[in-house]
Amino acid sequence: MRKTNFKTLLIWQRGMEIVDAVYKFCEELPSSEKYNLVSQSIRCACSIPSNIAEGSGKRSSREFARYLEIALGSAYELETHLLICQRRGYGDAILLSKIITEIGEEQKMIYRYQEKLEQD
């Protein structure tokens, strides 16, 4: 497998945009959620591009695909945390809806890239 500069990958770039949006959204959450939803959501968001970057440096497409699987799991976990926020009426509803949509697109992109790697 040829090494990929992770910064050129659209899935990494979109993941970084999600991180920025999640940080912004979490600023408005109740202080009582600081060690629960805020902490968990930020960790999940950061995990998405971090695992994409780490996987891009692995020796084989199979290994990279495994890291994409982890990134995808983090994306689903983040989506769940944000859906909990939505149910609880936390934060800016418009921003929250936008982030949830972006996460859905990111999930599809990661899955497609993972399939592509597995075909190589």
Secondary structure, 3 states (H helix, E strand, C coil): CCCCCHHHCHHHHHHHHHHHHHHHHHCCCCHHHHHHHHHHHHHHHHHHHHHHHHHHCCCCHHHHHHHHHHHHHHHHHHHHHHHHHHHHCCCCHHHHHHHHHHHHHHHHHHHHHHHHHHHC
